[in-house]
């Protein structure tokens, strides 16, 4: 039988992700997770490819929050099929450098293995985000 991730597991992950809950996230990230954020590295330095649970956890709970305080992370659409998740979100955050609030869309494409995230591709509406940052 093929592995299928449940909507409950997906919802648990997103709640932990939105809250930056280190313990829950650590339990839900596969040791070999690959986390890719597509966007302009020159402006948003956390964009790029991040490999391994410790590196991804650090990205989520330390690196991104050092640049932005997440105000809200609201799912707009979600599709779960087999071991895959596609989700469109609206994210709002406050810049740590100038206090400016930005809001932009993020599409996440994830693959789960044994109820843990093993792959993530985040596509930022980077034009919108960068325009607001600059």
C-alpha positions in Angstrom: 0.0 0.0 0.0 1.2 3.5 -0.9 1.8 6.1 1.9 -0.9 8.8 2.1 -0.5 11.8 4.4 -3.7 12.7 6.3 -5.2 16.1 6.4 -4.8 16.0 10.2 -1.0 15.6 9.8 -0.9 18.5 7.3 -2.9 20.7 9.6 -0.7 19.8 12.6 2.4 20.7 10.6 1.0 24.1 9.5 -0.1 25.0 13.0 3.4 24.2 14.3 5.0 26.1 11.3 2.8 29.2 11.8 3.6 29.2 15.5 7.3 28.4 15.0 6.8 25.6 17.5 10.4 24.2 17.7 9.5 20.9 19.4 6.6 20.0 17.1 8.5 21.1 13.9 11.5 19.0 14.9 9.3 16.0 15.2 7.6 16.6 11.9 10.7 17.2 9.7 12.4 14.2 8.1 16.2 13.9 8.8 16.8 14.3 5.0 14.4 17.2 4.4 15.1 19.5 1.4 13.5 22.9 1.8 13.7 25.2 -1.2 12.5 28.8 -1.2 12.3 30.4 -4.6 13.0 34.1 -4.5 15.6 36.8 -4.9 18.5 35.9 -2.5 19.9 39.4 -2.9 16.9 40.8 -1.1 15.6 37.9 0.9 18.8 36.1 2.0 16.9 33.1 3.4 15.8 32.0 -0.2 17.6 29.1 -1.7 18.0 25.4 -1.0 18.4 24.2 2.6 19.1 20.5 3.4 18.7 18.5 6.6 16.4 18.8 9.6 18.8 20.9 11.7 19.4 23.4 8.9 15.7 23.7 8.0 14.7 24.0 11.7 17.3 26.8 12.1 15.9 28.5 9.0 12.3 28.4 10.3 12.9 29.4 13.9 16.0 31.6 13.8 17.0 32.9 10.3 13.6 34.1 8.9 12.5 35.5 12.3 15.8 37.5 12.5 14.6 39.4 9.4 10.8 39.4 9.8 8.2 38.9 12.6 5.4 36.8 11.2 2.1 38.5 11.9 -0.2 36.0 10.1 0.0 32.9 7.9 -3.4 32.2 6.5 -4.1 29.2 4.2 -6.3 30.2 1.2 -6.4 26.9 -0.6 -5.2 23.4 0.2 -5.0 20.1 -1.8 -3.8 16.9 -0.2 -3.3 13.9 -2.5 -1.3 10.8 -1.7 2.0 11.9 -0.1 1.7 15.4 -1.5 0.4 18.8 -0.4 -0.2 21.9 -2.4 -1.2 25.0 -0.5 -1.6 28.7 -1.3 -1.1 31.0 1.7 -1.2 34.7 2.5 1.6 35.8 4.7 2.0 39.1 6.6 5.2 40.0 8.3 6.9 43.0 9.9 10.5 43.9 8.8 13.0 43.9 11.7 15.0 46.6 10.0 12.4 49.3 9.4 9.1 48.0 11.0 7.4 48.0 7.6 4.6 45.5 7.3 4.5 43.4 4.1 1.9 41.0 2.8 2.4 38.5 0.0 1.3 35.1 -1.3 3.3 31.9 -0.9 2.6 28.6 -2.7 3.9 25.5 -0.9 4.4 22.1 -2.6 5.3 19.5 -0.1 6.0 15.8 0.1 5.5 13.8 3.2 7.1 10.5 4.3 6.0 8.7 7.4 4.1 11.8 8.6 7.1 14.0 8.2 8.0 16.7 5.6 10.8 15.4 3.4 10.5 18.0 0.6 9.2 21.6 0.4 9.2 24.0 -2.5 8.0 27.5 -1.5 7.2 29.9 -4.4 7.0 33.4 -3.1 5.2 36.1 -5.0 8.6 37.7 -4.9 7.9 40.6 -7.1 5.2 41.7 -4.7 7.3 41.0 -1.6 10.4 42.7 -2.9 8.5 45.7 -4.1 7.2 46.1 -0.5 10.6 45.5 1.1 12.3 48.0 -1.1 
